[in-house]
Amino acid sequence: MDGTERKNIKPGIEVAIVLKEDQRTGHLTEGVVKDLLTKSSHHPHGIKVRLEDGSVGRVKKLL
């Protein structure tokens, strides 16, 4: 599954995101989706989400 399509991401699923400050290194942060922040159905860099711990980033992988 793909992190660039909004339909694949729902609150409660586990994902790996890249935080804004980690975009250069590509370091991924894992967590559970709390909110979807991207309104469009597709985003080429990944749908932006907020995790339950408050981290915000773009989805790179669904776990």
C-alpha positions in Angstrom: 0.0 0.0 0.0 1.0 3.5 -0.7 1.4 6.5 1.7 0.6 9.0 -1.2 -3.1 8.0 -1.3 -5.5 9.4 1.4 -7.9 6.4 1.0 -5.2 4.0 2.3 -4.7 5.9 5.6 -7.2 5.8 8.5 -6.9 6.9 12.1 -5.7 4.0 14.2 -3.3 2.4 11.7 0.4 2.1 12.3 2.6 4.0 9.8 6.2 5.3 9.4 6.5 9.0 8.7 9.3 11.4 7.9 9.3 14.5 10.1 10.0 17.9 8.6 13.4 18.1 10.3 14.3 14.6 9.0 13.5 15.2 5.4 17.2 15.5 4.5 18.3 12.3 6.2 15.1 10.3 5.5 14.9 9.1 9.1 11.5 7.5 9.7 9.4 7.8 12.9 6.8 5.0 13.6 3.5 5.5 15.3 -0.3 5.3 15.2 -2.3 7.8 13.1 -4.5 10.2 15.1 -5.5 12.8 12.4 -5.1 13.2 8.7 -4.0 16.7 7.9 -3.8 16.6 4.0 -7.2 17.3 2.5 -6.5 16.2 -1.1 -6.9 12.5 -2.1 -3.3 12.3 -3.3 0.0 13.9 -2.5 3.3 13.0 -4.3 5.4 13.2 -1.1 2.9 11.4 1.2 -0.2 12.3 3.1 0.5 14.5 6.1 -0.7 13.1 9.4 -0.5 13.7 13.1 0.5 10.7 15.2 -1.0 9.9 18.7 2.3 11.2 20.3 1.8 14.6 18.5 4.4 14.1 15.8 3.5 15.6 12.4 4.9 14.3 9.1 4.3 12.7 5.8 3.5 9.0 5.5 6.3 7.0 3.8 5.2 3.4 4.8 2.1 1.6 6.1 3.2 -1.0 8.7 
